[in-house]
Amino acid sequence: MEHQTFEIAGPVLLTPKKFGDARGFFSETYNERAFAPLIGAQRFVQDNQSLSGPVGTLRGLHFQIDPMAQGKLVRVVRGAIFDVAVDLRRSSPTFGQHVSVMLSAQNWSQFWIPVGFAHGFCTLEPDTEVVYKVTEYYAPDCDRGLAFDDPALGIVWPKPAGEYLLSPKDRNHPSLRDLPACFA
């Protein structure tokens, strides 16, 4: 399996092998023995899938706090996304910095986003489907967000901020400056 690490410790881009022939392909999208040396031993408890119809649908930046903080393993099964992870670990030398990658059904890459990061993405193709495994169950009381368009984050999204389709919830997340300390 190919993998890439970043200057920000924690996130990892992973690309499982695909074996194809005239019938199509086969891919082992998750194997604990293969992934553990790259992302650590993880216990995934829930799989999620989203469908975003229009190009420019933006979801995020989301995270959960303790005791239900989540790590996420994100992949795209149809379409493409610009995917972002923002370091929210206060003691990290890269606090407030981000990693961005392009995930698509074509490149078959997966993005590991550990606990302590906010996550969000915008769609680059219509009818994009994103599947992700999480290390903790969804807990509305622990659900939090960060403003995707906070200039302090320095994220260069593929479109200007006013051109995205967002939920009302995602339009009202706090800036990094206004975010309480969520992770040590």
C-alpha positions as a LaTeX table, in Angstrom:
\begin{tabular}{lrrr}
\hline
Residue & $x$ (\AA) & $y$ (\AA) & $z$ (\AA) \\
\hline
Met1 & 0.00 & 0.00 & 0.00 \\
Glu2 & 1.25 & 3.44 & $-0.87$ \\
His3 & 1.15 & 6.06 & 1.87 \\
Gln4 & 2.13 & 9.67 & 2.43 \\
Thr5 & 2.72 & 11.55 & 5.68 \\
Phe6 & 2.75 & 15.32 & 6.11 \\
Glu7 & 4.63 & 18.04 & 7.98 \\
Ile8 & 1.69 & 18.02 & 10.40 \\
Ala9 & 1.99 & 14.83 & 12.44 \\
Gly10 & $-1.01$ & 12.52 & 12.46 \\
Pro11 & $-2.87$ & 12.63 & 9.13 \\
Val12 & $-1.87$ & 10.00 & 6.55 \\
Leu13 & $-2.88$ & 9.56 & 2.91 \\
Leu14 & $-3.20$ & 5.85 & 2.06 \\
Thr15 & $-3.79$ & 4.22 & $-1.31$ \\
Pro16 & $-4.78$ & 0.55 & $-1.24$ \\
Lys17 & $-3.92$ & $-1.63$ & $-4.21$ \\
Lys18 & $-6.50$ & $-2.37$ & $-6.89$ \\
Phe19 & $-6.44$ & $-5.60$ & $-8.85$ \\
Gly20 & $-8.32$ & $-5.32$ & $-12.12$ \\
Asp21 & $-9.19$ & $-7.30$ & $-15.20$ \\
Ala22 & $-11.89$ & $-7.29$ & $-17.89$ \\
Arg23 & $-14.58$ & $-7.84$ & $-15.21$ \\
Gly24 & $-13.65$ & $-4.81$ & $-13.10$ \\
Phe25 & $-11.49$ & $-4.67$ & $-9.98$ \\
Phe26 & $-11.01$ & $-5.93$ & $-6.44$ \\
Ser27 & $-9.52$ & $-3.90$ & $-3.60$ \\
Glu28 & $-9.02$ & $-4.57$ & 0.07 \\
Thr29 & $-10.06$ & $-1.13$ & 1.33 \\
Tyr30 & $-9.24$ & $-1.84$ & 4.96 \\
Asn31 & $-7.03$ & $-4.43$ & 6.60 \\
Glu32 & $-6.10$ & $-3.90$ & 10.23 \\
Arg33 & $-2.69$ & $-5.58$ & 9.83 \\
Ala34 & $-1.76$ & $-3.39$ & 6.85 \\
Phe35 & $-3.14$ & $-0.12$ & 8.24 \\
Ala36 & $-1.98$ & $-0.37$ & 11.88 \\
Pro37 & 1.72 & 0.27 & 11.16 \\
Leu38 & 0.70 & 3.45 & 9.30 \\
Ile39 & $-2.12$ & 4.90 & 11.45 \\
Gly40 & $-1.76$ & 2.99 & 14.72 \\
Ala41 & $-4.10$ & 0.38 & 16.12 \\
Gln42 & $-7.63$ & 1.70 & 15.64 \\
Arg43 & $-11.01$ & 0.37 & 16.62 \\
Phe44 & $-13.61$ & 1.47 & 14.09 \\
Val45 & $-17.16$ & 1.41 & 15.46 \\
Gln46 & $-19.27$ & 3.04 & 12.75 \\
Asp47 & $-19.28$ & 3.48 & 8.98 \\
Asn48 & $-20.87$ & 6.59 & 7.45 \\
Gln49 & $-21.73$ & 7.46 & 3.86 \\
Ser50 & $-22.79$ & 10.79 & 2.39 \\
Leu51 & $-24.08$ & 11.72 & $-1.04$ \\
Ser52 & $-23.63$ & 15.32 & $-2.18$ \\
Gly53 & $-25.48$ & 16.15 & $-5.40$ \\
Pro54 & $-24.18$ & 19.55 & $-6.51$ \\
Val55 & $-20.55$ & 20.44 & $-7.15$ \\
Gly56 & $-19.47$ & 22.87 & $-4.43$ \\
Thr57 & $-21.29$ & 21.15 & $-1.57$ \\
Leu58 & $-19.21$ & 21.85 & 1.53 \\
Arg59 & $-19.45$ & 19.79 & 4.70 \\
Gly60 & $-17.48$ & 20.89 & 7.74 \\
Leu61 & $-15.33$ & 21.63 & 9.45 \\
His62 & $-16.54$ & 19.02 & 11.98 \\
Phe63 & $-15.12$ & 17.19 & 14.98 \\
Gln64 & $-16.23$ & 15.58 & 18.22 \\
Ile65 & $-14.77$ & 16.30 & 21.65 \\
Asp66 & $-14.01$ & 13.87 & 24.47 \\
Pro67 & $-15.30$ & 11.52 & 25.63 \\
Met68 & $-16.53$ & 10.80 & 22.08 \\
Ala69 & $-13.67$ & 12.24 & 20.01 \\
Gln70 & $-13.37$ & 10.55 & 16.62 \\
Gly71 & $-10.63$ & 9.53 & 14.27 \\
Lys72 & $-11.84$ & 9.18 & 10.66 \\
Leu73 & $-10.72$ & 7.13 & 7.68 \\
Val74 & $-12.25$ & 8.87 & 4.65 \\
Arg75 & $-12.57$ & 7.64 & 1.07 \\
Val76 & $-14.57$ & 8.51 & $-2.04$ \\
Val77 & $-16.47$ & 5.80 & $-3.91$ \\
Arg78 & $-17.96$ & 8.10 & $-6.57$ \\
Gly79 & $-16.84$ & 11.56 & $-7.66$ \\
Ala80 & $-14.12$ & 13.68 & $-6.03$ \\
Ile81 & $-13.54$ & 15.96 & $-3.05$ \\
Phe82 & $-11.08$ & 18.50 & $-1.74$ \\
Asp83 & $-10.56$ & 17.17 & 1.81 \\
Val84 & $-9.14$ & 19.12 & 4.76 \\
Ala85 & $-7.93$ & 18.31 & 8.28 \\
Val86 & $-7.15$ & 21.15 & 10.73 \\
Asp87 & $-4.94$ & 20.54 & 13.76 \\
Leu88 & $-6.82$ & 21.51 & 16.94 \\
Arg89 & $-4.31$ & 20.07 & 19.42 \\
Arg90 & $-3.34$ & 23.09 & 21.57 \\
Ser91 & 0.05 & 21.61 & 22.52 \\
Ser92 & 0.92 & 20.81 & 18.90 \\
Pro93 & 3.53 & 22.99 & 17.16 \\
Thr94 & 1.17 & 22.90 & 14.15 \\
Phe95 & $-1.98$ & 24.02 & 16.03 \\
Gly96 & $-4.33$ & 25.80 & 13.60 \\
Gln97 & $-2.50$ & 24.52 & 10.52 \\
His98 & $-4.10$ & 22.19 & 8.00 \\
Val99 & $-3.48$ & 19.41 & 5.52 \\
Ser100 & $-5.49$ & 19.21 & 2.30 \\
Val101 & $-5.72$ & 16.38 & $-0.22$ \\
Met102 & $-7.81$ & 15.44 & $-3.21$ \\
Leu103 & $-9.71$ & 12.18 & $-2.84$ \\
Ser104 & $-11.55$ & 10.60 & $-5.74$ \\
Ala105 & $-13.01$ & 7.33 & $-6.88$ \\
Gln106 & $-10.32$ & 7.39 & $-9.54$ \\
Asn107 & $-7.24$ & 7.91 & $-7.33$ \\
Trp108 & $-8.63$ & 5.45 & $-4.71$ \\
Ser109 & $-6.80$ & 7.21 & $-1.88$ \\
Gln110 & $-8.02$ & 7.33 & 1.72 \\
Phe111 & $-7.32$ & 10.04 & 4.27 \\
Trp112 & $-6.69$ & 9.19 & 7.92 \\
Ile113 & $-7.68$ & 12.06 & 10.20 \\
Pro114 & $-6.82$ & 11.33 & 13.84 \\
Val115 & $-8.52$ & 12.57 & 16.99 \\
Gly116 & $-7.64$ & 16.23 & 17.57 \\
Phe117 & $-8.41$ & 17.43 & 14.05 \\
Ala118 & $-11.41$ & 19.16 & 12.49 \\
His119 & $-12.47$ & 17.67 & 9.16 \\
Gly120 & $-14.32$ & 19.03 & 6.15 \\
Phe121 & $-14.58$ & 18.65 & 2.42 \\
Cys122 & $-16.09$ & 20.19 & $-0.68$ \\
Thr123 & $-17.26$ & 18.28 & $-3.70$ \\
Leu124 & $-15.49$ & 18.67 & $-7.03$ \\
Glu125 & $-17.86$ & 16.50 & $-9.09$ \\
Pro126 & $-21.64$ & 16.02 & $-9.07$ \\
Asp127 & $-23.18$ & 13.14 & $-7.11$ \\
Thr128 & $-20.10$ & 12.52 & $-5.01$ \\
Glu129 & $-20.29$ & 9.74 & $-2.43$ \\
Val130 & $-17.98$ & 9.75 & 0.58 \\
Val131 & $-17.59$ & 6.77 & 2.92 \\
Tyr132 & $-15.77$ & 6.98 & 6.21 \\
Lys133 & $-15.03$ & 4.82 & 9.19 \\
Val134 & $-14.95$ & 6.42 & 12.63 \\
Thr135 & $-13.36$ & 5.36 & 15.90 \\
Glu136 & $-16.23$ & 6.55 & 18.10 \\
Tyr137 & $-20.00$ & 6.71 & 17.78 \\
Tyr138 & $-21.75$ & 9.89 & 16.76 \\
Ala139 & $-22.67$ & 11.88 & 19.87 \\
Pro140 & $-24.70$ & 15.08 & 19.33 \\
Asp141 & $-23.61$ & 16.46 & 22.73 \\
Cys142 & $-19.95$ & 16.21 & 21.68 \\
Asp143 & $-20.45$ & 17.45 & 18.10 \\
Arg144 & $-18.54$ & 20.66 & 17.33 \\
Gly145 & $-17.45$ & 22.70 & 14.34 \\
Leu146 & $-14.98$ & 25.28 & 13.08 \\
Ala147 & $-15.61$ & 27.97 & 10.44 \\
Phe148 & $-14.41$ & 26.64 & 7.10 \\
Asp149 & $-13.71$ & 30.16 & 5.84 \\
Asp150 & $-11.75$ & 31.47 & 8.84 \\
Pro151 & $-8.85$ & 33.43 & 7.25 \\
Ala152 & $-6.61$ & 32.39 & 10.18 \\
Leu153 & $-6.68$ & 28.80 & 8.87 \\
Gly154 & $-5.23$ & 29.76 & 5.48 \\
Ile155 & $-7.24$ & 27.10 & 3.61 \\
Val156 & $-7.34$ & 27.77 & $-0.12$ \\
Trp157 & $-10.65$ & 26.16 & $-1.08$ \\
Pro158 & $-11.26$ & 25.46 & $-4.78$ \\
Lys159 & $-14.01$ & 28.12 & $-4.98$ \\
Pro160 & $-14.64$ & 31.49 & $-3.32$ \\
Ala161 & $-16.44$ & 31.18 & 0.05 \\
Gly162 & $-19.76$ & 32.54 & $-1.25$ \\
Glu163 & $-20.08$ & 29.84 & $-3.91$ \\
Tyr164 & $-20.58$ & 26.82 & $-1.62$ \\
Leu165 & $-23.72$ & 24.97 & $-0.66$ \\
Leu166 & $-23.63$ & 24.61 & 3.14 \\
Ser167 & $-26.04$ & 23.52 & 5.83 \\
Pro168 & $-27.28$ & 26.25 & 8.20 \\
Lys169 & $-25.21$ & 24.57 & 10.95 \\
Asp170 & $-22.01$ & 24.78 & 8.89 \\
Arg171 & $-22.57$ & 28.50 & 8.19 \\
Asn172 & $-22.39$ & 29.30 & 11.91 \\
His173 & $-19.31$ & 27.59 & 13.31 \\
Pro174 & $-16.87$ & 29.71 & 15.36 \\
Ser175 & $-13.49$ & 30.91 & 14.17 \\
Leu176 & $-10.32$ & 29.33 & 15.53 \\
Arg177 & $-9.82$ & 32.39 & 17.77 \\
Asp178 & $-13.28$ & 31.91 & 19.31 \\
Leu179 & $-13.05$ & 28.13 & 19.63 \\
Pro180 & $-12.56$ & 26.91 & 23.22 \\
Ala181 & $-9.64$ & 24.54 & 23.83 \\
Cys182 & $-10.95$ & 21.15 & 22.76 \\
Phe183 & $-7.79$ & 19.03 & 22.66 \\
Ala184 & $-4.63$ & 19.25 & 24.76 \\
\hline
\end{tabular}
